């Protein structure tokens, strides 16, 4: 008989944003003891702990233990980036002859979604019946250009 537990997911408070909104951390643990932690601010993976060859858990993700460094300017550690990933030169692009201007947040270029990209958004979070986490963010048309 196998003594391993079923995979689990737990929700805890990770911190509070300046506007009072609560950020939650979701901890997934699988039957092999691997543990992944994600916060609903920026969809950030804050930790992945995996057992080494003798079974000792060790974190293999670069990140922070508290919310403030994620809210401050940081290099997008573990976060969802977007609306676009990478740079858009000159903060504009053309599709079918129509030019679109987007927010310039890296000099004169657009980087990873603009001044307030997905990495700086609080997602609604839903734990599904099959131990999945659904992060939801409905953006306004034209947001960040």
WOLINSUL-V311017 format. One record per backbone hydrogen bond with DSSP energy under -0.5 kcal/mol. NH is the residue of the N-H (numbers start at 1). CO is the residue of the C=O. Records with the same first field share a line. If there is no record, write none. Layout:
NH=CO, CO
This chain:
8=29
10=27
12=25
14=23
15=23
17=21
20=17
23=15
25=12
26=38
27=10, 25
28=26, 36
29=8
30=34
33=30
35=49
36=28
37=47
38=26
39=44
40=24
42=40, 121
44=41
45=78
46=37, 44
47=37
49=35
50=48, 58
52=56
55=52
58=50
60=48
63=61
67=14
70=67
71=67
72=68
76=74
79=76
80=42
82=112
88=110
89=87
91=88
92=89
93=100
95=98
98=95
99=97
100=93
102=91
103=144
105=103, 109
106=109
109=106
110=88
112=86
114=111
117=114
118=82
120=117
121=118
123=40, 121
124=136
126=134
128=126, 132
131=128
134=126, 132
135=133
136=124
139=137
143=140
145=142
